[in-house]
Amino acid sequence: MSRPTLSGWIGLAPVNVRGERLDRSPSLLDGWLTALGARLRPGGAECRRLRRFAEAVTTAAAGLAELEDAALTERCASLRARLLRSGLHREALLIETFALVSEYATRSLGKRPYPVQLMAGRAMLDGRMVEMATGEGKTLTAALPAIAAALAGVPVHVVTVNGYLAERDAALIGPLYVAFGLSVGTVLPGQCPALHDAAYACDIVYCVNQELVFDYLRQHLDAGVRPFAGRGLPFAIVDEADSVLIDESRTPLVIARELPGETAADWLPAHEMAGQLDAEVHYRIEARERRVRLTGAGRRRLAETEHRGAWRLARVREERVEQALTARHLFVRDRDYVLRDGEVQIVDEFTGRVLPDRTWERGLHQLIELKEGCATSARRETLARLTYPRFFARYLRLAGMSGTLAEVAPELAMNYATALVRIPTHRPQQRCWLGARLYAQSGARWQAIVERACQLAAAGRAVLIGTRSVEASEQLAGLLAGRGIGAVVLNARQDADEAAIIAGAGAPGRITVATNMAGRGTDITLTAAVRAAGGLAVILSEFHESARIDRQLYGRAGRQGDPGSAEAHASLDDELFVRHGRPWLRELARRWPGGVLPRWLGTALLADAQRRAEAHNARIRIATGEQDRHWSQSLAFSGGEE
């Protein structure tokens, strides 16, 4: 049977096929109003509509429970034919679809979707962003709209943040897709192009965000030779939507080639000169902007050096030395990168994972390699680049889900023309917030965390301590070891074992020290003894630039009605306050007697620093988008302008 046209689907799309927002797309003001309404009225009109839909599905599914498998298969075939004819416009047809999915999920997976999952699935089928608490079952939730769209003949891309989650989710939900006669494929890092092409030919494709965009970019580089196998961009469901669509949008994805002829000698003069300059005299460090600026004295000092080759040009000298100073002072091993097998590998600041195929631009990567004494890689020339906002806005229908979306609802509305729906939890949440303590000195913070972790572990609780860097996680593990307490560490060095580490983190007395927990995708299963003792205890050791990342860590406790607690212990020496805090406020707070700030002052300092950090990062995202549009208009590699 030939596939139907997508005209009905396109008629509902919030963006056109070129990714341009239509006049009826939500504005920034619409986004703010949506976010405010979601916060004030989590059970508002939209949630009431979705709840009525879920109730209707539950009633319809109850009538299917008595059917034999053969009768259910006939219902499924009839449903698919009607969806291919009518599309996804008729509510009664969607209720029947979700009811069949619910019944098949019960039979093939042993899991019946909760009403809140039905609500979230229906909202995503409408092209909404769904805030759904961590631990509420997003894997099965994504399958609901995916199956409905695929049965209607619409190809579906389920976008995840790493290969492990894509492969796991496709395998986990695979029997459900097979029951409906749908094919499912996976697009993973390291696969050959032929495997990618075969996966894109399937009805539903689980893919890693980076691989998806790179395949799209390669299409334009190989235009006329190897067309994009993704069958267009009809419908995407993005897991961890805030991480992919907001956090990672600061950095464009780039396809580059190595430049021949460059050697370590090209960067060595800048590296050596950076070690000879004096801070404040020759350069100033702008921590908030994460860059170094040469002073007039610094530029004069460079002008006095011997001029050979490209070093003869003042602009080249100054740019390379500023990059060398940036590499020396602002990029820290075991925070921004790790050394593996003699190579510098970037650590994702939002997930704590290694990004093995990423490099910094404009010689920064080579200068960091020189700083660490590694073999210097070749610099690369950009052939094509594309940002996430520009790519994902091209989908005819874009939906997503995450546990932390309310804060970025305005930006999602402005960049992707999507509205936010907040879904209530399946069971009442029992997580207890124990507050935050802000210390004047870092040492006092670590000592307090060690004492608190030992106390909680001795009481039979499972403890999860979140850190921002590899260095901090290993420092804390060493302090615990000094007290005779063994802690399990999860950071960029152990990311291959992350699923096993997280799965075992719910045992009594277990202390797990982990870097950022965004997108880990594996629940911490608590033992009965841990539940009886009070559940998982989450301790945040350093606040992030975005409060969303803090909430992701807190959300590890108290899942699905489990007991649990969350607390924070931070220091004025932390990067957030150094880069984005007001210096005079930090100095005033540092002089507070006792070394521990009162809660009202700590809360005010945190709110101010995170607000300034998020505003700064939003400006970077806007600037990145402008650069991407300029690149597209100039070189037409990304297909945005015709």
C-alpha positions in Angstrom: 0.0 0.0 0.0 1.4 3.4 -0.9 1.9 5.9 1.8 -0.6 8.8 2.0 0.5 12.4 1.5 1.2 14.4 4.5 -1.0 17.3 3.5 -3.3 17.0 6.5 -0.3 16.7 8.8 1.4 19.8 7.3 -1.8 21.8 7.7 -1.4 21.4 11.5 2.3 22.2 11.5 3.4 25.2 13.5 6.3 25.8 11.0 6.6 25.5 7.3 8.9 23.1 5.4 11.7 25.6 5.4 11.7 25.9 9.2 10.3 29.4 9.3 7.9 30.3 12.1 4.5 31.1 10.8 2.6 34.2 11.8 0.4 32.3 14.2 3.4 30.8 16.1 3.7 31.7 19.8 5.6 34.9 20.6 8.0 35.4 23.5 5.2 37.0 25.4 3.0 33.9 24.7 5.8 31.7 26.1 6.0 33.7 29.3 2.2 33.6 29.7 2.2 29.8 29.0 5.0 29.3 31.6 3.2 31.4 34.2 -0.1 29.7 33.6 1.6 26.3 33.9 3.1 27.2 37.2 0.0 28.8 38.7 -2.5 26.3 37.2 -0.9 22.9 36.8 -4.5 21.5 36.6 -5.6 24.1 34.1 -7.9 23.8 31.1 -5.4 21.9 29.0 -4.7 19.4 31.7 -8.5 18.9 32.2 -8.9 18.2 28.5 -6.0 15.7 28.6 -7.4 14.1 31.7 -10.8 13.6 30.0 -9.0 12.0 27.0 -7.1 9.7 29.4 -10.4 8.7 31.1 -11.9 7.9 27.7 -8.9 5.8 26.7 -9.0 3.9 30.0 -12.7 3.1 29.5 -12.1 2.0 25.9 -9.1 -0.2 26.9 -11.2 -1.9 29.5 -13.5 -3.2 26.7 -10.5 -4.7 24.9 -9.2 -6.8 27.7 -11.5 -9.7 27.0 -10.6 -9.9 23.3 -8.5 -12.8 22.0 -5.2 -12.0 20.3 -6.7 -12.7 16.8 -9.6 -10.3 17.4 -7.2 -7.6 18.7 -5.1 -8.0 15.5 -8.1 -7.5 13.4 -9.0 -4.3 15.3 -5.4 -3.1 14.8 -5.5 -3.7 11.0 -8.9 -1.9 10.8 -7.5 1.0 12.8 -4.4 1.4 10.7 -6.5 1.5 7.5 -8.8 4.2 9.0 -5.8 6.3 10.2 -4.2 6.1 6.8 -7.4 7.5 5.3 -8.3 10.1 8.0 -5.0 11.1 9.5 -4.8 12.2 13.1 -7.6 14.7 13.3 -10.5 12.7 14.7 -10.5 12.5 18.5 -12.6 9.3 18.6 -10.0 7.6 16.4 -7.1 8.7 18.6 -8.9 7.4 21.7 -9.3 4.0 20.0 -5.6 4.1 19.0 -4.3 4.9 22.5 -6.7 2.2 23.9 -5.2 -0.4 21.6 -1.7 0.7 22.5 -2.5 0.4 26.1 -3.9 -3.1 25.8 -1.0 -4.3 23.6 1.5 -2.7 26.1 -0.1 -4.7 28.8 0.1 -8.0 26.8 3.6 -7.5 25.2 5.4 -5.5 27.9 3.5 -6.3 31.1 3.0 -2.5 31.5 -0.3 -0.6 31.2 0.2 3.1 30.7 -0.8 5.3 33.6 -3.4 8.1 33.0 -0.6 10.7 33.2 1.3 8.8 30.5 -1.8 8.9 28.3 -2.1 12.6 29.0 1.5 13.3 28.1 1.4 11.1 25.0 -1.7 13.0 23.7 -0.1 16.3 24.3 3.0 15.4 22.4 0.9 14.2 19.5 -0.4 17.8 19.3 3.2 19.0 19.1 3.5 20.1 22.7 6.5 20.2 25.1 5.6 18.1 28.1 7.1 18.6 31.6 6.8 15.2 33.3 8.5 14.4 36.5 11.5 12.2 36.4 10.7 8.5 37.0 7.2 8.8 35.5 7.9 6.4 32.6 8.9 8.6 29.6 10.1 5.6 27.5 6.6 4.1 27.3 5.0 7.6 27.1 7.0 8.4 23.9 5.7 5.2 22.3 2.1 6.3 22.5 2.3 9.3 20.0 5.0 7.5 18.0 2.7 4.5 17.3 -0.3 6.8 16.5 1.7 8.8 14.0 3.4 5.8 12.4 0.1 4.0 11.9 -1.1 7.1 10.1 1.9 6.9 7.8 4.0 9.6 9.4 7.7 8.7 9.9 8.7 9.3 13.5 12.1 10.2 14.9 12.5 9.6 18.7 15.5 11.6 19.6 17.6 10.7 22.7 20.8 12.1 24.2 23.1 9.1 23.9 23.4 5.8 22.1 22.8 3.7 25.2 19.3 5.2 25.7 18.4 4.9 22.0 19.4 1.3 21.8 17.8 0.4 25.2 14.5 2.2 24.5 14.2 0.7 21.0 14.8 -2.8 22.4 12.5 -2.3 25.4 9.5 -1.0 23.3 10.3 -3.2 20.3 7.7 -6.0 21.1 5.0 -3.3 21.2 5.9 -2.0 17.8 6.1 -5.5 16.4 2.6 -6.1 17.7 1.3 -3.2 15.5 3.3 -4.3 12.5 5.6 -1.3 12.7 9.4 -1.4 11.9 11.8 0.2 14.3 15.5 1.2 13.7 18.3 2.8 15.6 20.8 5.5 14.5 23.8 5.2 16.8 27.3 6.7 16.9 29.9 4.6 15.0 27.5 2.9 12.6 28.3 2.8 8.9 26.2 4.9 6.6 24.4 1.8 5.2 23.1 1.0 8.7 21.9 4.6 9.1 20.1 4.4 5.8 18.4 1.2 6.8 17.3 2.6 10.1 15.8 5.8 8.5 13.7 3.6 6.3 11.8 2.2 9.3 8.5 3.6 10.6 10.0 4.7 13.9 13.6 5.6 14.3 15.4 6.0 17.7 18.4 8.2 17.1 21.0 10.2 18.9 20.6 14.0 18.4 24.1 14.5 17.2 24.0 11.7 14.7 20.7 12.9 13.3 22.0 16.4 12.6 25.3 15.2 11.2 23.5 12.9 8.8 21.4 15.8 7.7 24.5 18.0 7.2 26.2 15.2 5.2 23.2 15.1 2.9 23.9 18.7 1.9 27.6 18.1 1.5 26.8 15.1 -0.8 23.8 16.7 -2.5 22.9 14.8 -5.6 25.2 11.9 -4.7 23.7 10.5 -1.5 20.3 11.9 -0.5 19.1 12.1 3.1 17.6 8.8 4.0 15.5 10.2 6.8 12.3 10.5 4.6 12.1 14.2 5.4 11.5 15.7 8.8 7.8 15.1 9.6 7.6 14.3 13.4 10.2 14.4 16.2 9.8 13.4 19.8 12.8 14.8 21.8 13.7 13.2 25.1 15.4 15.5 27.6 14.1 18.3 25.4 15.6 21.1 27.5 19.1 19.5 27.3 18.9 19.1 23.5 16.9 22.1 22.4 18.2 24.7 24.9 21.5 23.7 26.5 23.2 22.2 23.5 21.9 24.9 21.2 24.8 27.1 22.4 27.2 25.1 20.3 26.6 24.5 16.6 27.3 21.0 15.1 30.1 21.2 12.6 31.5 19.0 9.9 35.1 19.8 9.3 38.2 18.5 7.5 41.8 18.6 8.7 43.9 21.4 7.3 47.1 20.0 5.8 50.5 21.5 6.6 49.9 22.6 10.2 52.1 21.2 13.0 52.6 21.8 16.7 55.2 24.3 15.8 52.5 26.7 14.5 51.0 26.9 18.0 54.1 26.5 20.1 55.1 30.3 20.0 51.7 31.3 21.4 51.9 28.6 24.1 55.4 29.6 25.2 54.5 33.3 25.1 51.4 32.7 27.3 53.7 31.4 30.0 55.8 34.6 30.0 53.1 37.2 30.4 52.0 38.6 33.7 48.3 38.8 34.8 46.8 42.2 35.0 49.9 43.7 33.4 49.7 42.0 30.0 46.2 40.5 30.1 43.0 40.4 32.0 40.8 37.3 32.6 37.1 37.8 32.0 35.7 34.8 33.9 32.1 35.5 33.1 32.7 35.7 29.4 35.2 32.8 29.6 37.9 34.6 27.6 41.2 36.5 28.1 41.9 39.9 26.7 45.4 41.3 26.1 46.1 44.8 27.5 48.0 47.5 25.6 51.1 46.4 27.4 50.5 42.8 26.4 50.1 43.8 22.7 53.3 45.8 22.9 55.1 42.9 24.5 54.1 40.7 21.6 55.2 43.3 19.1 58.7 43.0 20.5 59.0 39.3 19.7 60.7 37.8 16.7 58.3 37.9 13.7 58.3 34.8 11.4 55.7 33.2 9.3 52.1 33.9 10.3 53.5 35.4 13.6 54.4 38.5 11.5 50.7 39.5 11.5 49.7 41.4 14.7 46.1 40.0 14.5 47.3 36.4 14.3 49.8 36.9 17.1 47.2 38.4 19.4 44.5 35.9 18.7 46.7 32.9 19.2 48.2 34.2 22.5 44.7 35.0 23.8 43.6 31.5 22.9 46.7 30.1 24.6 46.0 32.2 27.8 42.4 30.9 27.6 43.6 27.3 27.4 46.0 27.9 30.3 43.7 29.7 32.7 40.1 29.0 31.9 40.0 25.3 30.8 40.7 22.9 33.6 41.5 19.2 33.3 38.9 16.9 34.9 36.4 19.7 34.7 36.3 20.8 31.1 38.1 17.8 29.6 39.8 14.5 30.6 42.9 12.8 29.2 42.3 9.4 27.7 44.9 7.3 26.0 47.0 10.5 25.6 44.2 12.4 24.0 42.2 15.5 25.2 38.5 14.6 25.3 35.9 17.2 26.0 33.5 16.7 28.9 29.9 17.8 28.3 29.2 20.3 31.1 25.4 19.4 31.2 25.6 15.6 31.3 29.1 14.9 32.6 29.8 12.6 29.7 32.8 12.5 27.4 32.3 13.8 23.8 35.1 11.9 22.0 34.5 13.3 18.6 34.2 17.0 19.5 37.1 19.5 19.3 37.3 23.1 20.2 37.7 25.6 17.4 40.3 28.3 16.4 43.3 26.4 17.8 42.0 26.1 21.3 42.1 22.4 21.2 45.6 22.3 20.0 46.8 24.7 22.6 45.2 22.6 25.4 47.0 19.6 23.9 50.3 21.5 24.2 49.5 22.5 27.8 48.9 18.8 28.7 52.0 17.6 26.7 49.9 15.5 24.3 50.4 15.0 20.6 49.0 17.9 18.7 46.1 17.1 16.4 45.6 19.0 13.1 43.4 22.0 13.0 40.2 21.7 11.1 38.4 23.7 8.5 34.6 24.0 8.8 32.7 22.6 5.8 29.1 22.7 7.2 27.5 23.8 10.4 24.0 23.8 11.8 22.5 24.7 15.2 19.8 22.6 16.9 17.2 25.5 16.8 17.6 25.8 13.1 17.5 22.0 12.5 14.6 21.0 14.8 12.5 24.0 13.7 12.3 22.3 10.3 10.2 19.4 11.6 6.6 19.6 10.5 5.7 18.6 14.1 8.0 18.9 17.0 7.3 17.5 20.5 9.4 16.8 23.6 9.5 15.8 27.2 11.6 16.4 30.2 11.3 16.8 33.9 12.5 20.5 33.8 10.9 22.6 31.1 8.9 25.4 32.9 11.9 27.7 33.2 12.6 27.6 29.4 9.0 27.6 28.1 9.4 31.2 26.7 12.5 30.3 24.7 11.0 27.0 23.5 7.9 29.0 22.3 10.0 31.6 20.5 12.6 29.3 18.8 10.4 26.2 18.2 6.8 27.5 18.2 5.8 24.9 20.9 3.7 25.4 24.0 4.3 23.8 27.4 2.0 21.4 29.2 2.9 20.3 32.8 1.6 16.8 33.6 0.9 15.9 37.3 2.6 13.0 38.9 1.0 9.5 39.0 1.4 9.3 42.7 1.7 12.1 45.3 5.3 13.2 45.7 6.9 12.5 49.1 10.3 14.1 48.5 11.3 16.3 51.4 13.3 19.5 50.6 15.7 20.0 53.5 17.1 23.4 52.3 20.4 24.8 51.1 23.4 25.9 53.0 25.9 28.3 51.5 29.4 28.4 53.0 32.0 31.1 52.8 34.8 28.6 52.2 34.9 25.5 50.0 36.7 23.4 52.7 33.8 23.8 55.1 31.3 22.7 52.5 33.1 19.5 51.7 33.5 18.7 55.4 29.8 19.3 56.0 28.9 17.0 53.0 31.1 14.2 54.3 29.5 14.4 57.8 26.0 14.5 56.4 26.6 11.5 54.0 28.1 9.4 56.8 25.1 10.2 59.0 22.6 9.3 56.3 24.4 6.1 55.3 24.6 5.0 58.9 20.8 5.4 59.1 20.3 2.9 56.3 19.6 5.5 53.6 21.0 5.4 50.1 22.9 8.6 49.3 23.5 10.3 46.0 25.9 13.2 45.9 26.0 15.4 42.8 29.1 17.3 41.7 29.8 19.5 38.7 33.2 18.1 37.7 35.3 14.9 37.6 37.9 16.6 39.8 35.3 17.4 42.5 33.8 13.9 42.4 37.2 12.3 43.0 38.1 14.8 45.7 35.0 14.0 47.6 35.5 10.3 47.2 39.0 10.7 48.6 37.6 12.6 51.7 35.0 9.8 52.3 37.8 7.2 51.9 39.7 9.1 54.6 36.8 8.4 56.9 36.8 4.7 56.0 33.7 5.1 53.8 33.8 3.6 50.3 31.9 5.6 47.7 31.0 4.6 44.1 32.1 7.3 41.7 30.3 8.0 38.4 31.9 10.6 36.1 33.4 10.9 32.6 36.0 8.2 33.5 33.3 5.6 34.3 30.6 6.6 31.8 30.7 3.2 30.1 29.4 1.6 33.4 26.9 4.3 34.3 23.8 2.1 33.9 25.1 -0.5 36.3 26.3 2.1 38.8 23.0 3.9 38.9 21.0 0.8 39.1 22.9 -0.3 42.2 22.7 3.1 43.9 19.6 2.3 45.9 21.2 -0.2 48.4 21.3 0.6 52.1 24.3 2.6 53.1 25.5 3.0 49.5 27.1 6.4 48.7 27.3 7.3 45.1 29.2 10.4 43.9 28.2 11.4 40.4 28.7 14.3 38.0 25.6 15.8 36.3 22.7 13.4 36.1 20.9 14.8 33.0 19.8 12.1 30.6 21.1 9.2 32.6 17.9 7.4 31.8 18.2 4.7 34.5 16.1 4.7 37.6 17.7 4.2 41.1 15.7 1.3 42.4 15.4 1.4 46.2 15.4 -1.7 48.4 12.6 -2.2 50.9 15.0 -1.4 53.7 16.0 1.9 52.1 12.3 2.8 51.7 11.7 2.1 55.3 14.7 4.2 56.3 13.5 7.2 54.4 14.4 6.6 50.8 17.1 8.1 48.6 19.0 11.1 50.0 20.2 13.5 47.3 22.9 16.0 48.2 23.9 18.8 45.8 27.5 19.9 46.3 27.5 22.8 43.8 24.8 24.8 42.1 24.7 24.9 38.3 24.3 27.9 36.1 20.7 26.7 35.4 18.3 25.8 38.2 16.9 23.2 35.8 20.1 21.1 36.2 19.8 21.3 40.0 16.2 20.1 39.7 17.2 17.2 37.6 19.4 16.0 40.4 16.8 16.6 43.1 14.3 14.6 40.9 16.3 11.4 41.5 14.7 11.2 45.0 11.0 10.6 45.6 10.1 8.9 42.3 6.8 7.2 41.9 5.7 8.1 45.4 8.9 6.8 47.1 10.1 8.6 50.1 13.3 10.7 49.8 15.0 13.9 50.5 17.1 16.6 48.8 19.4 19.2 50.2 22.3 21.4 48.9 25.6 22.4 50.4 27.6 25.0 48.3 30.3 27.5 48.6 31.0 31.1 47.5 34.2 29.8 45.9 32.1 27.8 43.3 32.3 28.7 39.7 28.7 30.0 39.5 29.4 32.7 42.1 32.9 33.5 40.8 31.7 33.9 37.2 28.2 35.3 37.6 27.9 36.6 41.2 28.3 40.3 42.0 31.8 40.8 43.5 30.7 43.2 46.2 27.9 40.8 47.3 30.3 37.9 47.4 32.8 39.9 49.4 30.0 41.0 51.9 28.8 37.5 52.2 32.3 36.1 52.8 32.7 38.3 55.9 29.5 36.9 57.5 30.4 35.6 60.9 30.4 31.9 61.5 31.3 30.9 57.9 27.7 29.8 57.0 25.3 32.3 55.4 21.8 32.6 56.7 19.2 31.0 54.4 17.7 34.3 53.2 21.1 35.7 52.1 22.2 32.4 50.5 18.9 32.2 48.6 19.2 35.8 47.4 22.8 35.3 46.2 21.9 32.0 44.4 18.9 33.5 42.7 20.9 36.5 41.5 23.8 34.5 40.2 21.6 31.9 38.4 19.5 34.7 36.8 22.6 36.4 35.5 24.1 33.1 34.3 20.9 32.1 32.4 20.6 35.6 30.9 24.3 35.3 29.7 23.7 31.8 28.3 20.6 33.0 26.5 22.6 35.8 24.9 25.1 33.2 23.7 22.3 31.1 22.2 20.9 34.1 20.4 24.4 35.0 19.1 25.0 31.4 17.9 21.7 31.5 16.1 22.6 34.7 14.3 26.0 33.3 13.3 24.3 30.2 12.0 21.9 32.3 9.9 24.8 34.3 8.6 26.7 31.1 7.7 23.7 29.7 6.0 23.1 32.8 3.9 26.7 33.1 3.0 27.6 29.5 2.1 24.2 27.8 1.8 25.5 24.6 3.3 22.7 24.0 5.7 19.9 24.5 3.2 18.2 27.2 5.2 18.1 29.8 2.4 17.2 29.3 -1.2 
